[in-house]
Protein backbone atom coordinates (compact mmCIF):
# COMPACT_ATOMS: atom_id res chain seq x y z
CA UNK A 1 0.00 0.00 0.00
CA UNK A 2 1.23 3.46 -0.91
CA UNK A 3 1.78 5.54 2.24
CA UNK A 4 1.91 9.33 2.08
CA UNK A 5 3.39 11.20 5.03
CA UNK A 6 2.61 14.86 5.53
CA UNK A 7 1.22 17.71 7.57
CA UNK A 8 -1.92 19.70 6.78
CA UNK A 9 -0.13 23.07 7.12
CA UNK A 10 2.42 22.07 4.48
CA UNK A 11 1.64 23.32 0.97
CA UNK A 12 3.99 20.73 -0.58
CA UNK A 13 2.11 18.03 1.35
CA UNK A 14 -1.19 19.32 0.05
CA UNK A 15 0.24 19.32 -3.46
CA UNK A 16 0.78 15.57 -3.13
CA UNK A 17 -2.56 14.95 -1.42
CA UNK A 18 -4.45 16.79 -4.16
CA UNK A 19 -2.54 14.95 -6.87
CA UNK A 20 -3.13 11.47 -5.46
CA UNK A 21 -6.78 12.34 -4.87
CA UNK A 22 -7.25 13.48 -8.46
CA UNK A 23 -5.54 10.37 -9.80
CA UNK A 24 -7.64 8.16 -7.54
CA UNK A 25 -4.70 6.03 -6.41
CA UNK A 26 -5.32 3.87 -3.32
CA UNK A 27 -3.18 5.12 -0.47
CA UNK A 28 -2.90 5.68 3.25
CA UNK A 29 -2.30 9.22 4.46
CA UNK A 30 -0.22 9.47 7.65
CA UNK A 31 -0.09 12.75 9.54
CA UNK A 32 3.37 13.70 10.85
CA UNK A 33 3.28 15.84 13.99
CA UNK A 34 5.86 18.47 13.11
CA UNK A 35 5.17 20.52 16.23
CA UNK A 36 5.91 17.45 18.34
CA UNK A 37 9.11 16.67 16.46
CA UNK A 38 7.83 13.42 14.98
CA UNK A 39 9.73 14.15 11.75
CA UNK A 40 13.02 13.76 13.65
CA UNK A 41 12.25 10.38 15.18
CA UNK A 42 14.24 7.41 13.87
CA UNK A 43 11.20 5.69 12.37
CA UNK A 44 10.36 8.71 10.23
CA UNK A 45 13.97 9.40 9.31
CA UNK A 46 13.98 5.92 7.78
CA UNK A 47 11.33 7.21 5.38
CA UNK A 48 12.94 10.60 4.75
CA UNK A 49 16.42 11.14 6.23
CA UNK A 50 16.01 14.89 5.66
CA UNK A 51 13.24 14.95 8.26
CA UNK A 52 10.79 16.88 6.10
CA UNK A 53 7.34 16.35 4.66
CA UNK A 54 5.97 15.16 2.37
CA UNK A 55 7.43 11.73 1.76
CA UNK A 56 6.09 8.43 0.50
CA UNK A 57 6.74 4.75 1.09
CA UNK A 58 5.40 2.61 -1.74
CA UNK A 59 5.94 -0.95 -0.52
CA UNK A 60 9.52 -0.14 0.41
CA UNK A 61 10.24 2.45 -2.30
CA UNK A 62 10.80 5.70 -0.45
CA UNK A 63 10.77 9.14 -2.02
CA UNK A 64 10.67 12.77 -0.88
CA UNK A 65 10.24 16.16 -2.60
CA UNK A 66 6.69 16.94 -3.67
CA UNK A 67 7.38 17.47 -7.38
CA UNK A 68 9.29 14.19 -7.66
CA UNK A 69 6.53 12.41 -5.75
CA UNK A 70 3.79 13.80 -7.98
CA UNK A 71 5.58 12.78 -11.17
CA UNK A 72 6.02 9.31 -9.69
CA UNK A 73 2.30 9.19 -8.90
CA UNK A 74 1.54 10.19 -12.49
CA UNK A 75 3.78 7.38 -13.72
CA UNK A 76 1.95 4.91 -11.47
CA UNK A 77 -1.38 6.11 -12.81
CA UNK A 78 -0.24 5.92 -16.42
CA UNK A 79 -0.16 8.46 -19.27
CA UNK A 80 -3.23 10.66 -19.59
CA UNK A 81 -4.20 14.22 -20.40
CA UNK A 82 -3.32 15.01 -16.78
CA UNK A 83 0.35 14.23 -17.46
CA UNK A 84 0.91 12.95 -21.01
CA UNK A 85 3.97 11.22 -22.42
CA UNK A 86 4.27 13.37 -25.56
CA UNK A 87 7.40 15.48 -24.93
CA UNK A 88 6.10 18.91 -25.91
CA UNK A 89 2.74 18.49 -24.15
CA UNK A 90 4.57 17.34 -21.02
CA UNK A 91 7.03 20.24 -21.29
CA UNK A 92 4.21 22.82 -21.34
CA UNK A 93 2.70 21.22 -18.25
CA UNK A 94 6.10 21.20 -16.54
CA UNK A 95 6.55 24.87 -17.38
CA UNK A 96 3.37 25.87 -15.58
CA UNK A 97 3.86 23.32 -12.81
CA UNK A 98 7.26 24.85 -12.09
CA UNK A 99 5.68 28.29 -12.05
CA UNK A 100 3.47 27.16 -9.19
CA UNK A 101 6.18 25.25 -7.33
CA UNK A 102 9.15 27.56 -7.74
CA UNK A 103 7.59 31.03 -7.86
CA UNK A 104 4.09 31.20 -6.38
CA UNK A 105 4.60 28.70 -3.56
CA UNK A 106 7.79 30.30 -2.16
CA UNK A 107 6.12 33.72 -2.30
CA UNK A 108 3.02 32.48 -0.50
CA UNK A 109 5.16 30.55 1.99
CA UNK A 110 6.87 33.78 3.08
CA UNK A 111 3.52 35.40 3.73
CA UNK A 112 1.94 32.34 5.35
CA UNK A 113 4.84 31.73 7.70
CA UNK A 114 5.10 35.30 8.91
CA UNK A 115 1.37 36.03 9.17
CA UNK A 116 0.19 32.68 10.56
CA UNK A 117 2.90 30.23 11.57
CA UNK A 118 5.21 32.70 13.34
CA UNK A 119 2.42 33.56 15.79
CA UNK A 120 1.87 29.86 16.53
CA UNK A 121 5.59 29.53 17.27
CA UNK A 122 5.68 32.68 19.39
CA UNK A 123 7.94 34.45 16.92
CA UNK A 124 7.77 38.00 15.61
CA UNK A 125 6.74 38.22 11.94
CA UNK A 126 9.33 39.42 9.46
CA UNK A 127 7.56 42.30 7.73
CA UNK A 128 10.29 42.61 5.11
CA UNK A 129 9.80 38.97 4.15
CA UNK A 130 6.05 39.52 3.87
CA UNK A 131 6.60 42.46 1.53
CA UNK A 132 9.02 40.39 -0.56
CA UNK A 133 6.42 37.65 -0.87
CA UNK A 134 3.73 40.13 -1.85
CA UNK A 135 6.02 41.67 -4.46
CA UNK A 136 6.75 38.22 -5.90
CA UNK A 137 3.03 37.53 -6.24
CA UNK A 138 2.39 40.92 -7.81
CA UNK A 139 5.08 40.09 -10.37
CA UNK A 140 3.87 36.58 -11.26
CA UNK A 141 0.10 36.39 -10.73
CA UNK A 142 -0.77 38.80 -13.57
CA UNK A 143 1.18 36.56 -15.95
CA UNK A 144 -0.73 33.49 -14.72
CA UNK A 145 -4.03 35.37 -14.81
CA UNK A 146 -3.44 36.25 -18.47
CA UNK A 147 -2.86 32.57 -19.25
CA UNK A 148 -6.16 31.66 -17.58
CA UNK A 149 -8.02 34.41 -19.40
CA UNK A 150 -7.50 32.43 -22.60
CA UNK A 151 -7.55 28.88 -21.20
CA UNK A 152 -9.86 26.97 -18.89
CA UNK A 153 -6.83 25.44 -17.19
CA UNK A 154 -3.17 26.39 -17.09
CA UNK A 155 -2.06 24.12 -19.94
CA UNK A 156 -5.23 24.23 -22.04
CA UNK A 157 -8.74 22.84 -21.82
CA UNK A 158 -8.01 19.96 -19.41
CA UNK A 159 -6.84 19.89 -15.83
CA UNK A 160 -3.21 18.84 -15.45
CA UNK A 161 -0.51 18.50 -12.83
CA UNK A 162 0.22 22.21 -13.32
CA UNK A 163 -3.20 23.13 -11.92
CA UNK A 164 -2.61 20.98 -8.85
CA UNK A 165 0.68 22.74 -8.13
CA UNK A 166 -0.78 26.22 -8.39
CA UNK A 167 -3.90 25.30 -6.43
CA UNK A 168 -1.79 24.01 -3.54
CA UNK A 169 0.48 27.07 -3.68
CA UNK A 170 -2.50 29.41 -3.31
CA UNK A 171 -4.12 27.48 -0.43
CA UNK A 172 -3.27 30.02 2.33
CA UNK A 173 -4.37 33.08 0.34
CA UNK A 174 -7.63 33.64 2.24
CA UNK A 175 -6.06 33.16 5.67
CA UNK A 176 -3.23 35.55 4.82
CA UNK A 177 -5.40 38.29 3.37
CA UNK A 178 -4.00 37.90 -0.14
CA UNK A 179 -6.69 39.32 -2.39
CA UNK A 180 -7.09 37.11 -5.44
CA UNK A 181 -10.33 38.81 -6.54
CA UNK A 182 -8.40 41.29 -8.67
CA UNK A 183 -7.06 38.35 -10.64
CA UNK A 184 -10.45 37.45 -12.03
CA UNK A 185 -9.38 34.47 -14.12
CA UNK A 186 -7.36 32.94 -11.26
CA UNK A 187 -10.24 33.47 -8.84
CA UNK A 188 -12.73 31.78 -11.19
CA UNK A 189 -10.34 28.91 -11.93
CA UNK A 190 -9.60 28.36 -8.23
CA UNK A 191 -13.26 28.47 -7.20
CA UNK A 192 -14.11 25.86 -9.81
CA UNK A 193 -11.36 23.48 -8.74
CA UNK A 194 -12.21 23.78 -5.06
CA UNK A 195 -15.73 22.55 -5.80
CA UNK A 196 -14.50 19.36 -7.42
CA UNK A 197 -14.58 16.02 -5.63
CA UNK A 198 -10.82 15.47 -5.68
CA UNK A 199 -10.37 18.70 -3.69
CA UNK A 200 -13.31 18.18 -1.34
CA UNK A 201 -12.06 14.71 -0.42
CA UNK A 202 -8.81 16.25 0.86
CA UNK A 203 -10.40 19.16 2.69
CA UNK A 204 -13.42 21.37 2.18
CA UNK A 205 -11.17 24.38 2.56
CA UNK A 206 -7.58 24.80 3.73
CA UNK A 207 -8.54 27.40 6.34
CA UNK A 208 -11.21 25.08 7.73
CA UNK A 209 -8.63 22.32 8.20
CA UNK A 210 -6.28 24.76 9.89
CA UNK A 211 -9.06 25.63 12.31
CA UNK A 212 -9.75 21.96 12.97
CA UNK A 213 -13.22 22.03 11.41
Secondary structure, 3 states (H helix, E strand, C coil): CEEEEECCCCHHHHHHHHHHHHHCCCCEEEECCCCCCHHHCHHHHCCCCCCCCCEEEECCEEEECHHHHHHHHHHHHCCECCECCCHHHHHHHHHHHHHHHHHHHHHHHHHHHHHHHHHHCCCCCCHHHHHHHHHHHHHHHHHHHHHHHHCCECCECCCCHHHHHHHHHCCCHHHHCCCCCCCHHHHHHHHHHHCCHHHHCCCCCHHHHHCCC
